[in-house]
Amino acid sequence: MVIFYAAAITYIAAINLYAVTMLKRQKREGEGSRTGDGRIILAAVLGGAAGVYAAMFIMRYRLENLAFMVLMPVLAVLNACAFYLLLRRLPLLFVTA
């Protein structure tokens, strides 16, 4: 069971790092970037919203975009709730009757 907790934490860290690097790449490449907003939002939905939201303030990028400023905190809370519920119910998956 410890392996699944470690895998969940690794997944959360990896998806947040991936989302941050995509936002950094988009800032570096400017308007004609190949990394679209859809990919960043998809990474946020899959668990990287906290990383995107933190990176927005660290890099001072996309702070004027109202959709990102509203969507990322909402997705971060939803991601935290989903991971909490998943990790809370995880021991029930291993109960043998």
N, CA, C and O atoms as a GROMACS GRO file, in nm:
protein
  388
    1MET      N    1   0.082  -0.118   0.000
    1MET     CA    2   0.000   0.000   0.000
    1MET      C    3   0.087   0.126   0.000
    1MET      O    4   0.048   0.229  -0.055
    2VAL      N    5   0.204   0.118   0.060
    2VAL     CA    6   0.295   0.231   0.062
    2VAL      C    7   0.339   0.264  -0.080
    2VAL      O    8   0.365   0.380  -0.112
    3ILE      N    9   0.348   0.164  -0.163
    3ILE     CA   10   0.388   0.185  -0.302
    3ILE      C   11   0.287   0.274  -0.374
    3ILE      O   12   0.325   0.360  -0.453
    4PHE      N   13   0.159   0.255  -0.347
    4PHE     CA   14   0.057   0.336  -0.412
    4PHE      C   15   0.058   0.481  -0.363
    4PHE      O   16   0.033   0.574  -0.440
    5TYR      N   17   0.087   0.500  -0.233
    5TYR     CA   18   0.101   0.636  -0.182
    5TYR      C   19   0.221   0.704  -0.248
    5TYR      O   20   0.213   0.820  -0.288
    6ALA      N   21   0.332   0.632  -0.258
    6ALA     CA   22   0.451   0.688  -0.323
    6ALA      C   23   0.424   0.717  -0.470
    6ALA      O   24   0.471   0.818  -0.523
    7ALA      N   25   0.350   0.629  -0.537
    7ALA     CA   26   0.317   0.652  -0.677
    7ALA      C   27   0.226   0.773  -0.693
    7ALA      O   28   0.241   0.849  -0.789
    8ALA      N   29   0.132   0.792  -0.602
    8ALA     CA   30   0.043   0.907  -0.609
    8ALA      C   31   0.119   1.037  -0.587
    8ALA      O   32   0.095   1.135  -0.657
    9ILE      N   33   0.209   1.039  -0.492
    9ILE     CA   34   0.288   1.159  -0.467
    9ILE      C   35   0.381   1.188  -0.584
    9ILE      O   36   0.400   1.304  -0.622
   10THR      N   37   0.439   1.084  -0.642
   10THR     CA   38   0.524   1.100  -0.760
   10THR      C   39   0.444   1.155  -0.878
   10THR      O   40   0.493   1.241  -0.951
   11TYR      N   41   0.323   1.106  -0.897
   11TYR     CA   42   0.238   1.154  -1.004
   11TYR      C   43   0.205   1.302  -0.986
   11TYR      O   44   0.212   1.381  -1.081
   12ILE      N   45   0.168   1.340  -0.864
   12ILE     CA   46   0.134   1.480  -0.836
   12ILE      C   47   0.254   1.570  -0.863
   12ILE      O   48   0.241   1.676  -0.925
   13ALA      N   49   0.372   1.528  -0.818
   13ALA     CA   50   0.492   1.609  -0.840
   13ALA      C   51   0.526   1.617  -0.989
   13ALA      O   52   0.562   1.723  -1.039
   14ALA      N   53   0.513   1.506  -1.059
   14ALA     CA   54   0.549   1.503  -1.202
   14ALA      C   55   0.454   1.588  -1.286
   14ALA      O   56   0.499   1.662  -1.373
   15ILE      N   57   0.325   1.579  -1.262
   15ILE     CA   58   0.230   1.655  -1.342
   15ILE      C   59   0.242   1.804  -1.312
   15ILE      O   60   0.223   1.886  -1.403
   16ASN      N   61   0.272   1.841  -1.189
   16ASN     CA   62   0.293   1.982  -1.157
   16ASN      C   63   0.420   2.035  -1.222
   16ASN      O   64   0.422   2.147  -1.272
   17LEU      N   65   0.526   1.956  -1.221
   17LEU     CA   66   0.651   1.997  -1.286
   17LEU      C   67   0.631   2.011  -1.436
   17LEU      O   68   0.682   2.105  -1.498
   18TYR      N   69   0.558   1.918  -1.495
   18TYR     CA   70   0.529   1.924  -1.638
   18TYR      C   71   0.448   2.050  -1.673
   18TYR      O   72   0.476   2.116  -1.772
   19ALA      N   73   0.350   2.081  -1.592
   19ALA     CA   74   0.268   2.200  -1.616
   19ALA      C   75   0.350   2.327  -1.602
   19ALA      O   76   0.332   2.421  -1.680
   20VAL      N   77   0.439   2.332  -1.505
   20VAL     CA   78   0.523   2.450  -1.486
   20VAL      C   79   0.617   2.467  -1.606
   20VAL      O   80   0.636   2.579  -1.654
   21THR      N   81   0.675   2.359  -1.654
   21THR     CA   82   0.766   2.370  -1.768
   21THR      C   83   0.690   2.411  -1.894
   21THR      O   84   0.744   2.483  -1.978
   22MET      N   85   0.566   2.367  -1.910
   22MET     CA   86   0.488   2.411  -2.026
   22MET      C   87   0.458   2.559  -2.018
   22MET      O   88   0.464   2.629  -2.119
   23LEU      N   89   0.426   2.610  -1.900
   23LEU     CA   90   0.400   2.753  -1.885
   23LEU      C   91   0.528   2.834  -1.909
   23LEU      O   92   0.524   2.940  -1.970
   24LYS      N   93   0.641   2.782  -1.860
   24LYS     CA   94   0.768   2.850  -1.882
   24LYS      C   95   0.804   2.853  -2.031
   24LYS      O   96   0.853   2.954  -2.081
   25ARG      N   97   0.779   2.743  -2.100
   25ARG     CA   98   0.805   2.737  -2.243
   25ARG      C   99   0.715   2.834  -2.319
   25ARG      O  100   0.760   2.899  -2.414
   26GLN      N  101   0.590   2.844  -2.278
   26GLN     CA  102   0.498   2.936  -2.345
   26GLN      C  103   0.541   3.081  -2.324
   26GLN      O  104   0.531   3.162  -2.416
   27LYS      N  105   0.589   3.114  -2.206
   27LYS     CA  106   0.635   3.250  -2.181
   27LYS      C  107   0.758   3.281  -2.264
   27LYS      O  108   0.771   3.391  -2.318
   28ARG      N  109   0.848   3.186  -2.274
   28ARG     CA  110   0.972   3.207  -2.348
   28ARG      C  111   0.946   3.224  -2.498
   28ARG      O  112   1.010   3.307  -2.562
   29GLU      N  113   0.854   3.146  -2.553
   29GLU     CA  114   0.830   3.149  -2.697
   29GLU      C  115   0.739   3.264  -2.738
   29GLU      O  116   0.737   3.299  -2.856
   30GLY      N  117   0.665   3.323  -2.647
   30GLY     CA  118   0.583   3.439  -2.679
   30GLY      C  119   0.450   3.403  -2.743
   30GLY      O  120   0.396   3.295  -2.721
   31GLU      N  121   0.400   3.496  -2.823
   31GLU     CA  122   0.266   3.482  -2.882
   31GLU      C  123   0.257   3.367  -2.981
   31GLU      O  124   0.154   3.299  -2.986
   32GLY      N  125   0.358   3.344  -3.059
   32GLY     CA  126   0.353   3.237  -3.160
   32GLY      C  127   0.398   3.103  -3.105
   32GLY      O  128   0.463   3.026  -3.176
   33SER      N  129   0.365   3.076  -2.981
   33SER     CA  130   0.414   2.954  -2.918
   33SER      C  131   0.338   2.831  -2.966
   33SER      O  132   0.223   2.839  -3.008
   34ARG      N  133   0.406   2.720  -2.958
   34ARG     CA  134   0.344   2.593  -2.996
   34ARG      C  135   0.270   2.530  -2.879
   34ARG      O  136   0.187   2.441  -2.898
   35THR      N  137   0.300   2.575  -2.759
   35THR     CA  138   0.230   2.526  -2.641
   35THR      C  139   0.105   2.611  -2.621
   35THR      O  140   0.114   2.725  -2.576
   36GLY      N  141  -0.008   2.555  -2.654
   36GLY     CA  142  -0.132   2.631  -2.644
   36GLY      C  143  -0.188   2.631  -2.504
   36GLY      O  144  -0.145   2.556  -2.417
   37ASP      N  145  -0.287   2.717  -2.485
   37ASP     CA  146  -0.354   2.723  -2.355
   37ASP      C  147  -0.428   2.595  -2.324
   37ASP      O  148  -0.441   2.558  -2.207
   38GLY      N  149  -0.475   2.526  -2.425
   38GLY     CA  150  -0.548   2.402  -2.403
   38GLY      C  151  -0.463   2.296  -2.337
   38GLY      O  152  -0.512   2.222  -2.251
   39ARG      N  153  -0.337   2.287  -2.375
   39ARG     CA  154  -0.248   2.188  -2.313
   39ARG      C  155  -0.220   2.222  -2.167
   39ARG      O  156  -0.212   2.134  -2.082
   40ILE      N  157  -0.206   2.350  -2.140
   40ILE     CA  158  -0.180   2.391  -2.002
   40ILE      C  159  -0.304   2.364  -1.916
   40ILE      O  160  -0.292   2.318  -1.802
   41ILE      N  161  -0.421   2.391  -1.970
   41ILE     CA  162  -0.544   2.364  -1.897
   41ILE      C  163  -0.564   2.214  -1.878
   41ILE      O  164  -0.610   2.170  -1.772
   42LEU      N  165  -0.529   2.135  -1.978
   42LEU     CA  166  -0.539   1.989  -1.964
   42LEU      C  167  -0.446   1.938  -1.854
   42LEU      O  168  -0.485   1.854  -1.773
   43ALA      N  169  -0.323   1.988  -1.851
   43ALA     CA  170  -0.230   1.949  -1.744
   43ALA      C  171  -0.284   1.992  -1.608
   43ALA      O  172  -0.265   1.921  -1.509
   44ALA      N  173  -0.350   2.106  -1.603
   44ALA     CA  174  -0.408   2.153  -1.477
   44ALA      C  175  -0.524   2.063  -1.433
   44ALA      O  176  -0.538   2.033  -1.315
   45VAL      N  177  -0.605   2.022  -1.528
   45VAL     CA  178  -0.718   1.933  -1.496
   45VAL      C  179  -0.667   1.798  -1.447
   45VAL      O  180  -0.728   1.736  -1.360
   46LEU      N  181  -0.556   1.752  -1.503
   46LEU     CA  182  -0.501   1.622  -1.464
   46LEU      C  183  -0.424   1.625  -1.332
   46LEU      O  184  -0.373   1.522  -1.288
   47GLY      N  185  -0.416   1.742  -1.270
   47GLY     CA  186  -0.354   1.749  -1.138
   47GLY      C  187  -0.248   1.855  -1.122
   47GLY      O  188  -0.189   1.864  -1.015
   48GLY      N  189  -0.221   1.934  -1.223
   48GLY     CA  190  -0.114   2.032  -1.215
   48GLY      C  191  -0.158   2.174  -1.195
   48GLY      O  192  -0.082   2.266  -1.224
   49ALA      N  193  -0.277   2.195  -1.147
   49ALA     CA  194  -0.330   2.331  -1.132
   49ALA      C  195  -0.253   2.411  -1.028
   49ALA      O  196  -0.230   2.531  -1.047
   50ALA      N  197  -0.213   2.349  -0.921
   50ALA     CA  198  -0.139   2.421  -0.818
   50ALA      C  199  -0.004   2.466  -0.871
   50ALA      O  200   0.041   2.577  -0.840
   51GLY      N  201   0.060   2.383  -0.950
   51GLY     CA  202   0.188   2.421  -1.010
   51GLY      C  203   0.174   2.535  -1.108
   51GLY      O  204   0.258   2.625  -1.111
   52VAL      N  205   0.069   2.532  -1.190
   52VAL     CA  206   0.046   2.639  -1.287
   52VAL      C  207   0.016   2.769  -1.213
   52VAL      O  208   0.069   2.874  -1.249
   53TYR      N  209  -0.067   2.763  -1.112
   53TYR     CA  210  -0.105   2.883  -1.038
   53TYR      C  211   0.017   2.944  -0.968
   53TYR      O  212   0.034   3.066  -0.969
   54ALA      N  213   0.100   2.861  -0.908
   54ALA     CA  214   0.220   2.912  -0.843
   54ALA      C  215   0.318   2.969  -0.945
   54ALA      O  216   0.378   3.074  -0.922
   55ALA      N  217   0.333   2.902  -1.058
   55ALA     CA  218   0.426   2.948  -1.162
   55ALA      C  219   0.379   3.079  -1.223
   55ALA      O  220   0.462   3.160  -1.264
   56MET      N  221   0.250   3.100  -1.230
   56MET     CA  222   0.198   3.226  -1.284
   56MET      C  223   0.247   3.344  -1.200
   56MET      O  224   0.282   3.448  -1.255
   57PHE      N  225   0.250   3.329  -1.070
   57PHE     CA  226   0.294   3.438  -0.984
   57PHE      C  227   0.446   3.447  -0.978
   57PHE      O  228   0.501   3.557  -0.971
   58ILE      N  229   0.515   3.335  -0.981
   58ILE     CA  230   0.661   3.337  -0.976
   58ILE      C  231   0.718   3.401  -1.102
   58ILE      O  232   0.810   3.482  -1.095
   59MET      N  233   0.662   3.364  -1.218
   59MET     CA  234   0.712   3.418  -1.345
   59MET      C  235   0.642   3.547  -1.385
   59MET      O  236   0.681   3.610  -1.484
   60ARG      N  237   0.540   3.588  -1.311
   60ARG     CA  238   0.460   3.706  -1.343
   60ARG      C  239   0.410   3.699  -1.487
   60ARG      O  240   0.429   3.790  -1.567
   61TYR      N  241   0.346   3.589  -1.517
   61TYR     CA  242   0.298   3.562  -1.653
   61TYR      C  243   0.153   3.517  -1.646
   61TYR      O  244   0.117   3.437  -1.560
   62ARG      N  245   0.070   3.568  -1.734
   62ARG     CA  246  -0.072   3.534  -1.744
   62ARG      C  247  -0.154   3.587  -1.627
   62ARG      O  248  -0.263   3.538  -1.601
   63LEU      N  249  -0.103   3.686  -1.558
   63LEU     CA  250  -0.176   3.741  -1.444
   63LEU      C  251  -0.294   3.827  -1.487
   63LEU      O  252  -0.387   3.849  -1.409
   64GLU      N  253  -0.291   3.876  -1.610
   64GLU     CA  254  -0.402   3.958  -1.661
   64GLU      C  255  -0.513   3.874  -1.720
   64GLU      O  256  -0.624   3.923  -1.743
   65ASN      N  257  -0.485   3.747  -1.745
   65ASN     CA  258  -0.583   3.658  -1.807
   65ASN      C  259  -0.683   3.613  -1.700
   65ASN      O  260  -0.649   3.534  -1.612
   66LEU      N  261  -0.804   3.663  -1.709
   66LEU     CA  262  -0.905   3.636  -1.608
   66LEU      C  263  -0.942   3.487  -1.603
   66LEU      O  264  -0.968   3.432  -1.495
   67ALA      N  265  -0.944   3.422  -1.718
   67ALA     CA  266  -0.978   3.280  -1.721
   67ALA      C  267  -0.877   3.198  -1.641
   67ALA      O  268  -0.915   3.109  -1.566
   68PHE      N  269  -0.750   3.226  -1.657
   68PHE     CA  270  -0.648   3.154  -1.582
   68PHE      C  271  -0.652   3.190  -1.434
   68PHE      O  272  -0.634   3.103  -1.349
   69MET      N  273  -0.676   3.316  -1.402
   69MET     CA  274  -0.677   3.359  -1.263
   69MET      C  275  -0.795   3.302  -1.185
   69MET      O  276  -0.788   3.290  -1.062
   70VAL      N  277  -0.903   3.269  -1.253
   70VAL     CA  278  -1.019   3.210  -1.186
   70VAL      C  279  -1.016   3.058  -1.193
   70VAL      O  280  -1.046   2.990  -1.096
   71LEU      N  281  -0.978   3.006  -1.309
   71LEU     CA  282  -0.985   2.862  -1.332
   71LEU      C  283  -0.880   2.785  -1.252
   71LEU      O  284  -0.910   2.678  -1.199
   72MET      N  285  -0.759   2.836  -1.243
   72MET     CA  286  -0.652   2.760  -1.177
   72MET      C  287  -0.676   2.738  -1.028
   72MET      O  288  -0.655   2.625  -0.981
   73PRO      N  289  -0.718   2.839  -0.949
   73PRO     CA  290  -0.746   2.808  -0.808
   73PRO      C  291  -0.863   2.711  -0.790
   73PRO      O  292  -0.861   2.627  -0.700
   74VAL      N  293  -0.964   2.723  -0.875
   74VAL     CA  294  -1.078   2.631  -0.867
   74VAL      C  295  -1.032   2.489  -0.897
   74VAL      O  296  -1.068   2.394  -0.827
   75LEU      N  297  -0.952   2.474  -1.002
   75LEU     CA  298  -0.901   2.341  -1.037
   75LEU      C  299  -0.806   2.288  -0.930
   75LEU      O  300  -0.802   2.167  -0.905
   76ALA      N  301  -0.730   2.376  -0.866
   76ALA     CA  302  -0.639   2.331  -0.760
   76ALA      C  303  -0.717   2.275  -0.642
   76ALA      O  304  -0.678   2.173  -0.584
   77VAL      N  305  -0.826   2.340  -0.606
   77VAL     CA  306  -0.909   2.290  -0.497
   77VAL      C  307  -0.975   2.157  -0.537
   77VAL      O  308  -0.979   2.063  -0.457
   78LEU      N  309  -1.025   2.150  -0.659
   78LEU     CA  310  -1.086   2.024  -0.705
   78LEU      C  311  -0.984   1.911  -0.712
   78LEU      O  312  -1.015   1.798  -0.677
   79ASN      N  313  -0.862   1.942  -0.756
   79ASN     CA  314  -0.756   1.840  -0.760
   79ASN      C  315  -0.723   1.792  -0.619
   79ASN      O  316  -0.707   1.672  -0.597
   80ALA      N  317  -0.712   1.885  -0.525
   80ALA     CA  318  -0.680   1.847  -0.387
   80ALA      C  319  -0.790   1.759  -0.327
   80ALA      O  320  -0.761   1.662  -0.257
   81CYS      N  321  -0.914   1.794  -0.355
   81CYS     CA  322  -1.026   1.711  -0.305
   81CYS      C  323  -1.025   1.573  -0.368
   81CYS      O  324  -1.048   1.473  -0.300
   82ALA      N  325  -0.999   1.567  -0.497
   82ALA     CA  326  -0.997   1.437  -0.567
   82ALA      C  327  -0.883   1.350  -0.516
   82ALA      O  328  -0.903   1.230  -0.493
   83PHE      N  329  -0.766   1.406  -0.497
   83PHE     CA  330  -0.653   1.327  -0.446
   83PHE      C  331  -0.678   1.285  -0.302
   83PHE      O  332  -0.642   1.174  -0.263
   84TYR      N  333  -0.738   1.371  -0.222
   84TYR     CA  334  -0.769   1.334  -0.084
   84TYR      C  335  -0.868   1.218  -0.080
   84TYR      O  336  -0.849   1.121  -0.006
   85LEU      N  337  -0.974   1.228  -0.160
   85LEU     CA  338  -1.072   1.119  -0.161
   85LEU      C  339  -1.013   0.990  -0.214
   85LEU      O  340  -1.044   0.882  -0.164
   86LEU      N  341  -0.928   1.000  -0.314
   86LEU     CA  342  -0.863   0.880  -0.369
   86LEU      C  343  -0.772   0.816  -0.266
   86LEU      O  344  -0.776   0.694  -0.248
   87LEU      N  345  -0.690   0.895  -0.200
   87LEU     CA  346  -0.596   0.839  -0.102
   87LEU      C  347  -0.667   0.793   0.025
   87LEU      O  348  -0.618   0.703   0.093
   88ARG      N  349  -0.781   0.853   0.057
   88ARG     CA  350  -0.856   0.810   0.174
   88ARG      C  351  -0.921   0.674   0.150
   88ARG      O  352  -0.930   0.592   0.241
   89ARG      N  353  -0.968   0.653   0.028
   89ARG     CA  354  -1.036   0.528  -0.003
   89ARG      C  355  -0.940   0.418  -0.048
   89ARG      O  356  -0.982   0.304  -0.064
   90LEU      N  357  -0.814   0.451  -0.067
   90LEU     CA  358  -0.719   0.353  -0.116
   90LEU      C  359  -0.706   0.230  -0.027
   90LEU      O  360  -0.700   0.119  -0.080
   91PRO      N  361  -0.702   0.242   0.107
   91PRO     CA  362  -0.693   0.120   0.188
   91PRO      C  363  -0.814   0.028   0.170
   91PRO      O  364  -0.801  -0.093   0.190
   92LEU      N  365  -0.929   0.081   0.134
   92LEU     CA  366  -1.046  -0.004   0.114
   92LEU      C  367  -1.030  -0.095  -0.007
   92LEU      O  368  -1.094  -0.200  -0.015
   93LEU      N  369  -0.945  -0.056  -0.101
   93LEU     CA  370  -0.923  -0.139  -0.218
   93LEU      C  371  -0.848  -0.266  -0.185
   93LEU      O  372  -0.858  -0.365  -0.258
   94PHE      N  373  -0.773  -0.266  -0.075
   94PHE     CA  374  -0.690  -0.379  -0.041
   94PHE      C  375  -0.749  -0.467   0.067
   94PHE      O  376  -0.686  -0.564   0.109
   95VAL      N  377  -0.869  -0.435   0.112
   95VAL     CA  378  -0.935  -0.517   0.213
   95VAL      C  379  -0.985  -0.644   0.147
   95VAL      O  380  -1.060  -0.638   0.048
   96THR      N  381  -0.946  -0.756   0.200
   96THR     CA  382  -0.993  -0.884   0.146
   96THR      C  383  -1.096  -0.941   0.240
   96THR      O  384  -1.074  -0.948   0.361
   97ALA      N  385  -1.206  -0.981   0.186
   97ALA     CA  386  -1.313  -1.034   0.268
   97ALA      C  387  -1.314  -1.184   0.267
   97ALA      O  388  -1.398  -1.246   0.332
   0.00000   0.00000   0.00000
